């Protein structure tokens, strides 16, 4: 009898120990997330998107990653570096944060302290977080990565364009605005101040992505050894102009600087992927690789990418500007395949929240939608069928299913070989919207508005929903650099 009682006591003790150990065991199984973001890369640049060797260079590591996971053929972003980063970090249209134009010196727009970022989302569930690379959503203290949910940061606060500023201002014999006398590379830890590391110029531009990879590799090794879940955001500067090639990749491609930069981007991506494998955490690590927007156009800048079959580039709201490369790998969880379902860069915020068990803010509109069931194969269709596209203070276009509806006519400025598109293009408010069927007409050459006016009630429903959300949650003043 005593033996039976003793056995029961031992059983209860073991059972209690197991039950109380469950939370920590579950926490140990939370997936790591490595998010890699390319800069100004065209839809048609990578080999798996029809580019690669046909463009004069190879991208074997990124192509392999795409084949190991779910590759999107309809991954949609916003029309520029700042807008896409703001949308990605917050899960909201960039205009809701006042960041719907690319930040340039002298503008007041910056990422507000009240915004909830991906860094803060992961921190809320006990993750270690790090951001290495280009930031470009504000340089005020409150706006920088180490004050927006990231434990540590190394990189550039703005854009690679800044490497032009010093030499060009000297040529023009004009002073730079305050704070831009020496574009910096910075480092910081949460709770501290950003510290100057060195000047960001033509020479350090050649090596910055190697440094971003160095920090990413070291971070993965350290956190894997600590057996603590982590969120790593690796924000590359390639292939954004100027693509001053590193010594290692100078002349490696057949098309000059752009191709050299793409091959370097592929190489450094491979270094991060190898670090994941060497750390033994491949099966428990979600890897996301995307681009922030379409390329700059060859006619306006020779050091540029290719938008594939689509029309548009950085700065416009055309398909080639907002349709970019995107892929997700999670071995054993996400089936390797290619999908044409519509995915937005904003969707990562609520999707990650669902996967790690975090709460999505309920006190503000969240425009991203949870895609976890779609990614994990629990449903065949994406949860998204529309997307609004803003630029500055204007709603320029709406995507609904295979239709793109434009309220602004977007053309070229200049004539013949001097055509300027995107940031240098011509924009005119239309009396009647233009409607294009992207699947039938990828180049958007045939306005089918007359035959498809029935599309407008569907589109206006989503516009109306957005406008209704502004009553309780008005946007901050949107940037506009040409209307004073």
C-alpha positions as CSV (number, residue, x, y, z in Angstrom):
1,X,0.0,0.0,0.0
2,X,2.8,2.4,0.9
3,X,4.6,1.5,-2.3
4,X,1.4,2.4,-4.3
5,X,1.1,5.7,-2.5
6,X,4.8,6.4,-3.1
7,X,4.4,5.6,-6.8
8,X,1.4,7.9,-7.1
9,X,3.4,10.7,-5.4
10,X,6.3,10.2,-7.8
11,X,3.9,10.2,-10.8
12,X,2.2,13.4,-9.7
13,X,5.6,15.0,-9.1
14,X,6.8,14.0,-12.6
15,X,3.6,15.1,-14.2
16,X,3.7,18.6,-12.5
17,X,7.4,19.0,-13.4
18,X,6.5,18.2,-17.1
19,X,3.5,20.6,-17.1
20,X,5.4,23.5,-15.6
21,X,8.3,22.9,-18.0
22,X,6.1,23.2,-21.0
23,X,6.2,27.0,-21.4
24,X,10.0,27.1,-21.4
25,X,10.2,24.1,-23.8
26,X,7.7,25.8,-26.1
27,X,9.7,29.0,-26.0
28,X,12.8,27.1,-27.0
29,X,11.0,26.0,-30.1
30,X,10.0,29.4,-31.3
31,X,11.4,29.9,-34.7
32,X,14.3,32.3,-35.3
33,X,13.6,34.7,-38.1
34,X,16.2,36.1,-40.5
35,X,14.8,38.8,-42.8
36,X,16.9,40.0,-45.7
37,X,16.0,43.1,-47.7
38,X,17.6,44.1,-51.0
39,X,17.6,47.7,-52.2
40,X,16.2,48.9,-55.6
41,X,16.4,45.5,-57.3
42,X,14.2,44.8,-60.3
43,X,11.7,42.0,-60.6
44,X,13.6,40.6,-63.6
45,X,17.1,40.6,-62.1
46,X,17.3,37.3,-60.3
47,X,17.8,34.0,-62.2
48,X,14.6,32.5,-60.8
49,X,12.7,35.5,-62.1
50,X,14.1,35.2,-65.6
51,X,17.2,37.3,-65.1
52,X,20.6,36.0,-63.8
53,X,22.8,34.9,-66.6
54,X,20.5,36.4,-69.2
55,X,21.3,39.7,-67.5
56,X,25.0,39.2,-67.5
57,X,25.5,37.8,-64.0
58,X,24.6,34.9,-61.8
59,X,22.6,34.7,-58.5
60,X,23.0,31.0,-57.6
61,X,22.6,31.3,-53.8
62,X,19.4,33.4,-53.9
63,X,18.0,31.2,-56.7
64,X,18.7,28.1,-54.5
65,X,17.0,29.7,-51.6
66,X,13.9,30.5,-53.7
67,X,13.7,26.8,-54.8
68,X,14.0,25.6,-51.2
69,X,11.0,27.7,-50.1
70,X,7.8,29.5,-51.2
71,X,8.6,32.0,-54.0
72,X,6.1,34.7,-54.8
73,X,5.5,35.9,-58.3
74,X,3.1,38.5,-57.0
75,X,4.9,40.1,-54.1
76,X,3.9,43.8,-53.7
77,X,5.6,46.6,-51.9
78,X,5.4,50.5,-51.9
79,X,7.0,52.8,-54.5
80,X,10.2,53.7,-52.7
81,X,12.8,52.8,-50.0
82,X,11.3,54.8,-47.1
83,X,7.7,53.9,-47.8
84,X,8.3,50.1,-48.1
85,X,10.5,50.0,-45.0
86,X,7.8,51.9,-43.0
87,X,5.1,49.6,-44.3
88,X,7.2,46.5,-43.5
89,X,8.2,47.6,-40.0
90,X,4.7,48.6,-38.9
91,X,2.3,46.5,-41.0
92,X,0.6,49.7,-42.1
93,X,0.4,51.8,-45.2
94,X,3.4,54.2,-45.0
95,X,1.1,57.2,-45.3
96,X,-0.3,56.3,-41.9
97,X,3.2,57.0,-40.5
98,X,3.7,60.1,-42.6
99,X,6.4,58.3,-44.6
100,X,4.9,57.8,-48.1
101,X,7.8,59.6,-49.9
102,X,11.5,58.8,-49.8
103,X,13.1,60.8,-47.0
104,X,15.5,63.4,-48.2
105,X,17.5,66.0,-46.2
106,X,15.5,68.9,-44.8
107,X,12.1,67.1,-44.6
108,X,10.4,66.8,-41.2
109,X,9.0,63.3,-41.6
110,X,10.3,60.6,-39.4
111,X,9.3,57.3,-37.8
112,X,7.3,58.3,-34.7
113,X,7.9,56.8,-31.3
114,X,4.3,55.7,-31.0
115,X,4.7,53.3,-34.0
116,X,4.9,49.6,-33.1
117,X,7.6,47.9,-35.2
118,X,8.6,44.4,-36.0
119,X,11.5,44.8,-33.6
120,X,9.1,45.6,-30.7
121,X,6.7,42.8,-31.8
122,X,9.5,40.2,-31.5
123,X,10.8,41.8,-28.2
124,X,7.3,41.3,-26.7
125,X,7.7,37.6,-27.0
126,X,11.2,37.4,-25.5
127,X,13.2,37.5,-28.8
128,X,16.7,39.0,-29.1
129,X,16.6,41.5,-32.0
130,X,19.2,43.0,-34.2
131,X,19.2,45.3,-37.3
132,X,22.2,45.5,-39.6
133,X,22.3,47.7,-42.7
134,X,20.3,50.5,-44.2
135,X,17.5,52.1,-42.1
136,X,16.1,55.1,-44.0
137,X,12.9,55.8,-42.0
138,X,14.2,58.7,-40.0
139,X,17.3,60.0,-38.2
140,X,15.8,61.5,-35.1
141,X,16.9,59.7,-31.9
142,X,13.4,58.3,-31.4
143,X,13.3,56.9,-34.9
144,X,16.6,54.9,-35.1
145,X,16.6,51.1,-34.8
146,X,17.9,50.9,-31.2
147,X,15.0,53.0,-30.1
148,X,12.4,51.0,-32.2
149,X,12.7,47.6,-30.7
150,X,16.2,46.4,-31.8
151,X,18.8,45.4,-29.3
152,X,21.7,46.4,-31.5
153,X,22.3,48.2,-34.8
154,X,25.1,48.7,-37.3
155,X,24.7,50.4,-40.6
156,X,23.7,53.6,-42.4
157,X,20.8,55.8,-41.2
158,X,19.8,57.0,-44.6
159,X,20.5,56.0,-48.1
160,X,23.5,55.1,-50.4
161,X,22.6,58.2,-52.3
162,X,24.4,60.1,-49.6
163,X,27.8,59.0,-51.0
164,X,27.1,61.4,-53.8
165,X,26.5,64.4,-51.6
166,X,30.0,65.4,-50.5
167,X,31.8,65.1,-53.9
168,X,28.9,66.7,-55.7
169,X,28.5,69.6,-53.2
170,X,32.2,70.3,-53.5
171,X,32.0,70.4,-57.3
172,X,29.1,72.8,-57.0
173,X,30.9,74.8,-54.2
174,X,27.8,74.6,-52.1
175,X,27.5,73.7,-48.4
176,X,25.6,70.6,-47.4
177,X,22.6,71.0,-45.0
178,X,23.3,70.7,-41.3
179,X,23.9,67.1,-40.3
180,X,25.0,66.0,-43.8
181,X,28.6,67.2,-43.8
182,X,29.8,63.7,-43.4
183,X,27.3,60.8,-44.1
184,X,28.0,58.3,-41.4
185,X,28.1,54.6,-40.6
186,X,26.7,54.2,-37.1
187,X,26.4,51.6,-34.4
188,X,24.2,51.5,-31.3
189,X,22.7,49.3,-28.6
190,X,19.3,49.6,-27.1
191,X,19.1,52.4,-24.5
192,X,22.3,54.1,-25.7
193,X,23.3,56.7,-28.2
194,X,24.2,56.1,-31.8
195,X,28.0,56.3,-32.2
196,X,29.9,57.4,-35.3
197,X,32.0,54.5,-36.7
198,X,33.3,56.1,-39.9
199,X,32.4,58.1,-42.9
200,X,30.1,56.6,-45.5
201,X,31.7,57.5,-48.8
202,X,32.7,56.0,-52.2
203,X,35.3,53.7,-50.6
204,X,33.2,52.5,-47.6
205,X,30.3,52.1,-50.0
206,X,32.4,49.3,-51.6
207,X,32.7,47.4,-48.4
208,X,29.5,48.1,-46.4
209,X,27.6,45.0,-47.4
210,X,30.5,42.8,-46.4
211,X,30.3,44.5,-43.0
212,X,26.6,43.9,-42.8
213,X,27.2,40.2,-43.6
214,X,30.0,40.1,-41.0
215,X,27.7,41.4,-38.3
216,X,24.9,39.1,-39.3
217,X,27.1,36.0,-39.4
218,X,28.5,36.8,-35.9
219,X,25.1,37.5,-34.5
220,X,23.6,34.2,-35.8
221,X,26.6,32.2,-34.3
222,X,26.3,33.9,-30.9
223,X,22.5,33.6,-30.6
224,X,22.4,30.0,-31.7
225,X,24.9,29.2,-29.1
226,X,22.8,30.9,-26.5
227,X,19.8,28.9,-27.6
228,X,17.5,31.9,-27.4
229,X,15.1,32.8,-30.3
230,X,16.2,35.8,-32.3
231,X,15.0,38.1,-35.0
232,X,17.7,39.4,-37.4
233,X,16.9,42.1,-39.9
234,X,19.7,42.2,-42.6
235,X,19.1,45.3,-44.8
236,X,21.5,45.2,-47.8
237,X,22.5,48.3,-49.7
238,X,22.9,46.4,-53.0
239,X,22.0,47.0,-55.8
240,X,21.2,50.6,-55.0
241,X,23.2,53.1,-56.9
242,X,26.1,54.0,-56.9
243,X,27.2,50.4,-57.2
244,X,30.8,51.0,-56.6
245,X,32.0,47.4,-56.7
246,X,34.2,45.8,-54.0
247,X,37.6,44.7,-55.1
248,X,36.4,41.1,-54.8
249,X,33.6,41.6,-57.4
250,X,34.9,44.3,-59.6
251,X,34.6,43.1,-63.2
252,X,33.0,39.8,-62.3
253,X,29.8,40.4,-64.3
254,X,29.4,41.1,-68.0
255,X,27.4,44.4,-67.5
256,X,29.6,46.4,-65.2
257,X,28.8,47.9,-61.8
258,X,25.2,46.7,-61.5
259,X,26.0,43.1,-62.3
260,X,29.0,43.2,-60.0
261,X,26.8,44.5,-57.2
262,X,24.2,41.8,-57.8
263,X,26.9,39.1,-57.7
264,X,28.2,40.5,-54.4
265,X,24.6,40.6,-53.0
266,X,24.2,36.9,-53.9
267,X,27.6,36.1,-52.3
268,X,26.8,37.8,-49.0
269,X,23.4,36.3,-48.9
270,X,25.1,33.0,-49.2
271,X,27.3,33.8,-46.2
272,X,24.3,34.5,-44.0
273,X,22.6,31.2,-45.2
274,X,25.8,29.3,-44.5
275,X,25.9,30.7,-41.0
276,X,22.4,29.4,-40.3
277,X,23.5,25.9,-41.5
278,X,26.8,25.9,-39.5
279,X,24.9,26.9,-36.4
280,X,22.6,23.9,-36.7
281,X,19.4,26.0,-36.7
282,X,18.3,25.6,-40.3
283,X,15.1,23.7,-39.5
284,X,14.0,26.1,-36.9
285,X,14.8,29.3,-38.8
286,X,12.4,31.2,-41.1
287,X,14.3,33.0,-43.8
288,X,12.7,35.8,-45.8
289,X,14.4,37.4,-48.8
290,X,12.7,40.3,-50.6
291,X,13.4,43.6,-52.4
292,X,12.1,46.9,-51.3
293,X,10.9,48.3,-54.7
294,X,11.6,48.2,-58.4
295,X,14.7,49.4,-60.1
296,X,15.9,52.8,-61.3
297,X,15.4,53.1,-65.1
298,X,18.3,52.5,-67.5
299,X,17.4,55.6,-69.6
300,X,17.8,57.9,-66.5
301,X,20.6,56.0,-64.8
302,X,22.9,53.4,-66.4
303,X,23.7,51.6,-63.2
304,X,20.2,50.1,-62.9
305,X,18.1,46.9,-62.8
306,X,15.4,45.4,-64.8
307,X,11.6,45.2,-64.0
308,X,11.1,42.2,-66.2
309,X,7.8,42.2,-68.1
310,X,6.4,45.1,-66.1
311,X,6.3,48.9,-66.7
312,X,7.6,51.2,-64.0
313,X,10.5,51.9,-61.6
314,X,11.4,53.4,-58.3
315,X,9.1,56.3,-57.5
316,X,6.2,55.5,-59.7
317,X,3.1,53.4,-58.6
318,X,3.3,51.3,-61.8
319,X,3.5,47.5,-61.6
320,X,7.3,47.4,-62.2
321,X,7.8,49.7,-59.2
322,X,5.8,47.8,-56.6
323,X,6.1,44.2,-57.9
324,X,9.4,42.7,-56.7
325,X,11.1,39.5,-55.7
326,X,10.0,37.7,-52.5
327,X,10.6,34.3,-51.0
328,X,10.2,32.5,-47.6
329,X,11.9,29.3,-46.4
330,X,11.0,27.3,-43.3
331,X,12.1,23.7,-43.8
332,X,9.4,21.1,-43.0
333,X,6.8,23.8,-42.5
334,X,6.6,25.7,-45.7
335,X,6.3,23.6,-48.9
336,X,8.8,24.6,-51.7
337,X,6.7,25.9,-54.6
338,X,5.9,29.0,-56.7
339,X,2.7,30.9,-56.0
340,X,1.0,33.7,-57.9
341,X,-1.2,34.6,-54.9
342,X,-1.1,38.3,-53.9
343,X,1.2,39.1,-50.9
344,X,2.0,42.5,-49.5
345,X,5.1,43.5,-47.6
346,X,2.7,44.7,-44.8
347,X,1.5,41.1,-44.3
348,X,4.7,40.0,-42.6
349,X,3.8,42.0,-39.4
350,X,0.5,40.1,-38.5
351,X,1.8,36.9,-40.0
352,X,4.8,36.9,-37.7
353,X,2.6,37.9,-34.8
354,X,0.5,34.8,-35.4
355,X,3.5,32.5,-35.7
356,X,5.2,33.6,-32.5
357,X,2.0,34.3,-30.5
358,X,2.4,38.1,-30.3
359,X,-0.5,40.6,-30.1
360,X,-1.2,42.9,-33.0
361,X,-1.9,46.5,-31.8
362,X,-5.7,47.1,-31.6
363,X,-5.5,50.8,-31.1
364,X,-4.7,51.6,-34.8
365,X,-5.4,50.4,-38.3
366,X,-3.3,47.4,-39.3
367,X,-3.4,47.1,-43.1
368,X,-1.4,43.9,-43.3
369,X,-3.3,40.6,-43.2
370,X,-2.3,37.3,-41.5
371,X,-0.9,34.9,-44.1
372,X,0.2,32.2,-41.8
373,X,-2.3,29.6,-42.9
374,X,-1.5,30.2,-46.5
375,X,2.3,30.0,-45.9
376,X,1.9,26.8,-43.9
377,X,-0.3,25.2,-46.6
378,X,-3.5,25.1,-44.5
379,X,-5.3,27.0,-47.2
380,X,-4.7,27.4,-50.9
381,X,-5.4,31.1,-51.3
382,X,-3.8,34.2,-49.9
383,X,-5.9,36.4,-47.6
384,X,-5.3,39.4,-49.8
385,X,-7.0,40.5,-53.0
386,X,-6.4,44.3,-53.1
387,X,-3.7,46.9,-52.3
388,X,-3.8,50.7,-52.3
389,X,-0.7,52.6,-53.5
390,X,0.1,56.0,-52.2
391,X,2.9,58.5,-53.1
392,X,3.3,61.5,-50.9
393,X,-0.2,62.8,-50.2
394,X,-1.9,61.1,-53.1
395,X,-3.7,57.8,-53.5
396,X,-2.4,57.0,-57.0
397,X,-3.6,53.5,-57.7
398,X,-5.5,50.5,-56.4
399,X,-4.8,46.9,-57.2
400,X,-7.8,44.5,-57.1
401,X,-7.2,41.0,-58.2
402,X,-5.7,41.1,-61.7
403,X,-6.8,44.7,-62.3
404,X,-4.8,47.9,-61.7
405,X,-6.7,51.2,-61.5
406,X,-4.9,54.5,-61.7
407,X,-6.2,57.9,-60.7
408,X,-3.0,59.5,-61.7
409,X,-1.6,59.3,-65.3
410,X,2.1,58.4,-65.0
411,X,4.3,59.2,-68.0
412,X,7.7,60.4,-68.9
413,X,9.0,63.9,-68.7
414,X,11.4,65.1,-71.5
415,X,11.7,63.7,-75.0
416,X,13.5,60.9,-76.8
417,X,16.6,59.7,-75.1
418,X,16.1,62.2,-72.3
419,X,12.9,60.5,-71.0
420,X,12.7,60.5,-67.2
421,X,10.4,58.2,-65.4
422,X,9.7,57.3,-61.7
423,X,11.1,60.0,-59.4
424,X,11.7,62.2,-62.5
425,X,8.4,61.4,-64.3
426,X,5.2,63.4,-65.1
427,X,2.1,62.9,-62.9
428,X,-1.4,64.2,-63.9
429,X,-4.7,63.8,-62.2
430,X,-7.2,61.9,-64.4
431,X,-10.8,62.8,-65.0
432,X,-11.6,59.0,-65.4
433,X,-9.5,56.3,-63.9
434,X,-7.4,54.1,-66.2
435,X,-7.9,50.3,-65.8
436,X,-5.4,47.7,-66.9
437,X,-5.6,43.9,-66.7
438,X,-2.1,42.9,-65.5
439,X,-2.5,39.3,-66.4
440,X,-3.5,40.0,-69.9
441,X,-1.4,43.1,-70.4
442,X,1.7,43.1,-68.1
443,X,3.1,46.2,-69.7
444,X,-0.1,48.2,-69.0
445,X,-0.4,49.4,-72.6
446,X,-4.1,49.0,-73.1
447,X,-6.6,50.9,-70.9
448,X,-9.6,48.7,-70.7
449,X,-11.7,51.0,-68.5
450,X,-14.5,51.3,-71.0
451,X,-15.1,47.5,-71.1
452,X,-14.4,47.0,-67.3
453,X,-16.1,49.8,-65.5
454,X,-17.7,47.2,-63.4
455,X,-14.4,46.9,-61.5
456,X,-14.8,50.4,-60.0
457,X,-17.5,49.6,-57.4
458,X,-15.1,46.9,-56.0
459,X,-12.2,49.3,-56.0
460,X,-14.1,52.1,-54.4
461,X,-15.3,49.8,-51.6
462,X,-11.7,49.5,-50.5
463,X,-11.0,53.2,-50.9
464,X,-14.1,53.9,-48.8
465,X,-12.9,51.5,-46.1
466,X,-9.6,53.3,-46.0
467,X,-11.2,56.7,-45.8
468,X,-13.5,55.6,-43.1
469,X,-10.6,54.5,-41.0
470,X,-9.2,58.0,-41.0
471,X,-12.1,59.4,-39.0
472,X,-10.9,57.7,-35.8
473,X,-7.2,57.5,-36.8
474,X,-6.2,60.5,-39.0
475,X,-2.9,60.3,-40.7
476,X,-0.1,62.8,-39.9
477,X,0.6,65.3,-42.6
478,X,1.8,63.4,-45.7
479,X,5.0,64.6,-47.3
480,X,4.9,66.5,-50.6
481,X,8.0,68.1,-51.9
482,X,6.4,70.0,-54.8
483,X,3.2,71.5,-53.4
484,X,3.8,74.3,-50.8
